């Protein structure tokens, strides 16, 4: 069955916006799927960013006002990839205008805002999804298959670390990422992914304990220009602006059946540009995934004899999820990276709009609201230090 192309646009031309723009460009090349995207517009308040992204990824036009995207009749679906405090206004306007929406995580700056977005989505027949891209990792899905129906069995203990260093340099300029109250820093930025991944393997969070939040760099210089993503590269003023959220976060969680989780997050971990790792200690074995080696995972169980047993590395291939026809060279050991997760997500979003169930659907806004409730619970479980 032939499907009419869908006009797509991306609001936000920073780091994540570019990932969405590239994803739509490549979505028509993966799987045996439905509608092809028409690459219509990139919008960003800073015109050079919008123009550069539109040119690089083949979009027809660049806009400097997101309302131009919302009002455009040739656009059917929109990715929202801007600062968190802008999500609600843009998503609600897009839904009211009849657009399908894929919004970056965290869904909103507060549970109240997220609830309003969920209510707005419920009042329409449009697809409204939130982007938890690690759910599209072939390796993580292969591990999940081993937990849910394979030899590993139920997770007893999950350990997750997500360490980055984009905030390590105190001369990195002030941006929206460093503003907001407790929980709006590293926890919302990358911890939202870790919370979601833990539930991907363990089911809904039932409790949170022992949270610690710490801000190590308490002020940052005000930029004189516009910074892109996590990077600097702009002239700085002598004015220092207070940092109002956390650089570090640690916490523990519980899940059904007594499963425990232990987590560590950082945006000031020197030498760790983007280090996500999970370890699954299960009923019948142990498995690990490291984002620095995204096309493989390690596993150890009782299958081999004791004399030759040990952890073994498994390279992702066409017998694992998303690989067959999902990569140009769908062959074991060729590899893939995090950018491919965005492509798989874009394909799933477009298919979902067309009513195709070839891939699992992207999580809806209600899932994004649930994620924010867990983040709020983590903040509420902050330790009261005992002084010795």
Secondary structure, 3 states (H helix, E strand, C coil): CCCCCEEEEEECCCHHHHHHHHHHHHHCCCCCCCCCEEEEEEECCCHHHHHHHHHHHCCCEEECCHHHHHCCCCCCEEEECCCHHHHHHHHHHHHHCCCEEEEECCCCCCHHHHHHHHHHHHCCCCCEEEECHHHHCHHHHHHHHHHHCCCCCCEEEEEEEEECCCCCCCCCCCCHHHCCCCCCCHHHHHHHHHHHHHHHHHCCEEEEEEEEEECCCCEEEEECCCCCCCCCCCCEEEEEEECCCCCEEEEEEEEHHHCEEEEEEECCCCCCCCEEEEEEEECCEEEEEEHHHCCEEEEEECCCCHHHCCCEEEECCCCCCCCCCCCCCCCCCCCCCHHHHHHHHHHHHHHHHCCCCCCCCCCEHHHHHHHHHHHHHHHHCECCCCCC
